[in-house]
């Protein structure tokens, strides 16, 4: 059979398998909104670890970062270190703290512990949802580009089919579907990725010197030059780092963890995997440049597989990327839907039952999926889509979060659910969130972070909130 036929068969079999698995967890997801969103805070270390790994190693990394390697070479590494190294920063600084609580979202955490302002909570929800919509769109776009090369099919057709699959299985089983399928997917991704990198770097004899010589021969020696200014490196690093720190999907895994230690260890190990694998993917894009210097960057990785490997190897690679894409997309889709219901709908509507909230979230999965498909068709590049979302959310949310955590009104008290303990006022938070997002896009994230921090502090001093600082009711107090 042809490569195109085998590709369709593998796609169909895996889609059916994961859809069937999702129905296995439908009843557990229906127990409550908390179970649909964070599994009731009961997930063990092994599930947190592999869901982190599977989420990180999406098609955006395999196709997007290889395209950047093909296009700009080692200049992509600062963004990689910022984006993927942020997971280690998150593990060391935030994961253990976050896992002490059972909030559903980062916006809910900031609302309860720091801000007590529905408008700020909604703004945080919108900004963090943008990251996930961009991520989902990136996975769909990457799969469309890859599938077009493998089968000759219009990328739009694959984007629609692929999106339908992860929308359905996320809708049915909630976070239980996501983490259990990612336990399988994460293990396979690790094994297949190691095999794939071995195949790629064998083409340059595992030698940096050989790579340099071959790049000189095709007039692309500049790809091995890190010819960036300090400001450019700092911008790339901060964009990736702050964007990841604002990503709801990682906070959500911490809230879902059975214990704080499990959350921090899982994120730390997955962060190391992410830096290594994503850096290698950038280098794989440079290897593709050696093999064919006349490609469109987004087609670098698919071409390398199609033209430089056997049919069997190409099918294994397709399986790897498909698993990575569907696991990452499902995680982001679930997180985005939870954010919208938890931070935009629940605080601003009359109280409903858990069953109704679960129903709303399932419909929201569909809505977010549609927006993600639109993002996939609109974006010119995967990493460009990620970068814009990281810039908006990281520049707006993270400065307010850090100021809020550092500026404690009662310095000796630990943060606890139901008790507000921060000097940041509602108007300070609103100004910081909006100015940080806008200025980061317009002026660069370094200016955005600075302006957000200054305005958050200044307006909180000029317009402080009148709070009683006592405990307030919380449905998930520990």
N, C-alpha and C positions, 0 to 999 in steps of 0.2 A: 504493500500500500504506500501511497505517497505521504510526504511529510504533512501536507495540508489535511489529509484524511485522519492521520494519527493525532494531529493536533485537535481536531474537532472531537475525536473519541475521548481523548484524555480530559478535555474540557467538560464534556457531558458527564463522564463518570464522576469526576471530582465534584461537580456542581450537585449532582444527585446525592452523593454521599454526605456532603455537608448540610444539605437541606434536610435529609433524613435525620441526621444527628441533632439538628436544631429542634425538631419536634419531640425529641427525647426529653428536653428540658423545659418544655412549654409550661407544665404545671408548676414547677419550682419558680419560674419567672412570674407566674400569676399570683404568688402568695401575697406580695405587697409591692408598692412602688420602690421601696428600699431594696427588695430582692431583685427586681428587674434592673435597678440601676447599679447596685454595688454588692449584690449577693448577700445582703444583710451583714456585711463585714465579716465574712466567714472563710475567705479564700486562703489556702495554705501557701507556703513559700514556693513550691514547685509550679503551681498554677500562675502565680504572680510573675515568676521568672520567665516562663515560656511565653506568656502573653506579652510581656515587655519585649522579648526578643522578636517574636513574630510581628508585633506592631511596628517595631523599629525598622525591620528589614523589609519594607514595602517596595513595590515596583518603582516608586519615586527614587529610592536609593539606587536600585540596580540600573535603571534606565536614565533617570535624571542626573545623577552624579557622574555616570559614565559620559553623558553628553557634555557636562561641564569640563570633565577631564579632556575630552576630545577638543573642546573649544578653547579653554584657557589653561589647561594643564594644572600644575601645582598651585597656581593662584587660587584654586578652589579649596585648598586644604584649610586655610583659616576658617572658612565658613563651616567646613566639615567638623573641625575641632570644636568650634563654638556650638554648633547644632547638636552633635553627638556627645561632646564632653559635658554639655549641660546636664545630661542624665546622671553623670557622676556627681556634679555639683548638687543636683537635686537630691541624690541619694545621701550625700554627706550632710546637707544643710536642712532640707525640707521633708524628706520621706518619713523619717522617724517621727517628726512633729505631726505631719498630716495623718499618719496612721493611728495616732492617739484618739482621733475623732471618727465619727461615722456620718459626716456630711456627704451629700451626693455630688457637690461641685465645689470648685475653688471659690466661685462667687458667693455661695452659701456660707462658706467658712469666713470669708472676708466680711460678709454682712453681719454674721453673728458675733464674731470676736472683735472686729475692728470698727465697722462703719455704721451699722444700723440705719441703712438708707436704701429704700427700694429702687430709687433711680440709679444709684451707683451699682447696685446688684444687677440691674438690667443691662447697664452699660458693660459691665464685666462679662456678663453672659453673652452679649452680642460679639464682643471682641474675641473671646475665647472660642466661640462657635466658628468665627471666621477661619481660625487656624484649621479646625477639623474639616470644614467644607473644602478648603484649599487642598488638604491632604487627600480627602476622598476623590476630589476632582483629579488630583495628580495620579492616583492609582488607576482610575478609569482611563485617563489619557495615555498613561504608559502602556496599559494592556491593549488599548486600541492600536497604538503605534506598533507594538510587538506583533499582535495578531495579524495586522495588515501585511507585515513582512513574511510571516510564516504561512499564511493561507491565501494572500492576495485579496482578502475581503476588505471592504470599506471600513476604516477605523470606527466610524460612527456606529456601525452595526454591532461591533464588539463592545464598544462603550455601553450601549444600551443593554445588551445581553448580560454582560458582566455586572453592571449596576443592579439589574433586576435580581440576580442571584444573591448578592450580599445584602440587598434590602430585605428580601424575603426571610433569609435565615436570621438576620438580626432582629427583625420584627417579631418573629415567633418565640425565640428563646432568650432574648435579652442578653445580659452579661454572661449567663451560664453558657449559652451557645458560643459566645465569643471566646471565653477562656478555655473551654474544653476542646473546641476545634483548634485553637492556637497551641494547645499542648501537643497535638499531633503535628500541626504545621510547623511549630517552632523547632521541634526535633529534626524534621525533614529538611527544613531550611538550613540549619547548621551543617548537616552532613552534605547536602547538595552544594552549598556555597563553597565549602572547603574544596570539594572536587572541582568546581567550576574555576576557582582562582588558580588551582594547579594547572588546569588545561590552558588558561590564558597566558600565564607567565612562563609556561614552557616554551612559548613562541619567541621569547627573548632570552632563553636559556637561564632564566631566573637571575639575570645580570642587569644591574642599573647601567653599567658601562655599555653593554650591548644595546640597550634601549636608547641611550644617548647617541650612539653611533648611527643607529637607524633613523632617529629623528633628524639628525643632521643631513642624512641622505635625502629626506623628503622636504627639507627646508622648514622644519618645525622645531628647531632646537629651543626656541623661546618657551615651549611648553614646560620645560624643566627649570625655568627661571621664576623665582618668587619675587618678581619685580613690582612689589606693592609698597606704598608708603605706610608709615606707622598708622596714619589715620584710616587708610583703606583696610588694613589688617584688623584694626580695632573695630571698625564698622561691621565688617563681615563676621567677626567673632561675636560681638555683642548682639547682632541681629539673630544669629543662630541660637546663641545661648539664652537670651531673654525670651525669644519665641518659644523655645522648648519649655522654659520655666513657667510660661503662661498656658501651656497645653493641658487642657482639662483631662485628657486621657491618662496622663501620668498621676495626677492628683487623685483621679477616680480609682486607679489601681491601689493607691495607698489607703484610701478610705475603705476599700473592699478587703484589705488584708486582715488576717486573723490577729496579727500582732505587729507592732512597729518594727521589730527587728527583721521580720520577713520582708516587709516593704523596702527597707533601706538596702538590705543585702541583694535583693532581686534587681533593684534599679542600678546598683553599683556594678554588678556583674554584667548586666545587659548593656550598660554604658560602655564598658570596655570592649565588648563584642561589637558594638555599633561603631566606635572609633576605628577599630582595626578593619572591619569589613567595608565600611564606607570609604575609607582611605584607599583600600585596595581596589574598590570599584572605580574611583577617580583614576587610578593608575591603569586600570583595564581600558578606560577610555583613551588614554594616551597610547596604549598598545594598539588599539584600533586605528589610531591616526597613522601609526607606522605601516599598518597593513593596507590602508586606503585613505589617502589624505584628501580625497575629493567628496566626502560624504556630507549630508546634512547631519548636524550633531546629534539630533534625537534618534537617528537611525544607526548610530555607531555600534551600540551593543547588539541590536538585532542582526546587523550585517556581519559582525564578527562571528556570531554563532552560526548563521546560515551559510556563510561562505568559507569559514575556516575550520569547521568541525564536522564530524560525521552526522548522519541523520539521527542516530541513537543519542549522540551527545546533545544535539540540538533539542531533542524531545525532553531529555533530562533537564536542560536549562529552562525550557518552557514550563515544565512542571514546577521548577524552583520559583520562577517569577510569578506564576499563577498563584501558588500557595502564599507567597509573600504579599502579593497584591490583595488577595481576597481577605486575608487575615487583618492586614493593616486597614483596609477600607471598612471592614465590619466594625473594628474597634472605634475608629473615628466617627462612623455613622451613629453608633450607639451613644457615644459620648456627646455628640452634638445634639441629638434628640433629647437626651436627659437634661442638658444645659437649658435648652429652650423651654421645656416644661417646668423644670425646677426653679428657674430664675426669672422667667418672663411671665409664665402662666400662673403657677401656684401662688406667688405673692400678691398677685393682682386680680384674683378671682375669688368667689365664694368657695369655702371649703368643700371638697368633694371626697369621695371614698377612694381608697387605694386602687380598687378595681378600675375606677374611672380614670385615675391618673395613669395607670398602665395602658389603658386604651388610648388615651391622648398621646402618650409617648410613642405607641406603635404607629399612629397616624403621622406623627411628627417625623418618624424615621423615613416614611415615604416622601414627605415634603422636603426634608434635608437632602434626600437622594436626588430629587429633581434639581435642586439648586446646585448640587455637586456636579451633575451631568452638564448643566449649563456652564459651570466654571471650567470643566474639562474641555468643552468645545471652544470657549472664549480664550483661554490662556495660550500664549505663544510657546511657553516652555514650562516644564514641570517645576524646576527649581525657582524660576521667576515667580510662579504662583505661590510656592511655599514662602519665598523671601518676603513678598508683599504682606502676606498674612502675619508672618513672624514680626515684621516691623511694626505693624499697627498694634497687635496685641501685646507684644513684649514692651514696646515703648510706652504704652498706656497703663497696663495692669501691674507690671512688676515693680516700677518705682513706688506706686501707691501701696502695694503689698509690703515692700521692704520698710518703707517709712512707717507704715502702720504697726508692723511687728516690733520695730526698734523703739518707736515713740510710745512707750507704755506709761499710762497715767499712774498706775500703781506698780512701781518697778519690782517689788518683791513677789508679786503674785504671778503664778503661772497662768497661761491662757487656759480657760476651761469653757466647755460648751454652755451656752446660755448666759455668759457674762461678758459684757463689752469692756475692753481695757486698752484703749488706744486714744492718742491725742488727735488723730485725724478726724476732722468733722465732715459731715455730708458734702458741704460746698467745697471743701478742700479736696475730697475724693473725686467729685464730679469734674472739677477743674483739672486735676491731675490726669484723670483718665482720658478726657476729651483732648486736652492739649498734647498729651504724650502721643496719642494715636495720630493726630493730624500733623504735628510737627515732625514726628519720626518719618512719616511718608514724604512730607514737603521739604524738610531740611536735612534729614538723616537721623538715624536712631540715636546717635550720641547727643545731638542737640535736643531731640525729643525727650530722652531720659532726664537730661538736666532741667529742661523747662518743666516737665511733669513734677519732678522732685521739688523744685523751688515753689511752684504754685500750690502744690499739695500742702506744704508746710506753711506758706504765707497766708493762704486763705483759711487754713485751720486756726491760725493765730488771730486773724482779723474777724472771722465768723465762726467762733467755737460753737459746738453743739451743747444744748442743755440736756444732760442725761443723768439718770439716777444711778447708773452703773451697777444696779443690782442684777440678780439673775432674772432672766426672762424665760418664758416657757419655750422648750425645744422638744420636738417630737422624738429626737434621737439622742437625748442626753445620756451620757455613760455613767 
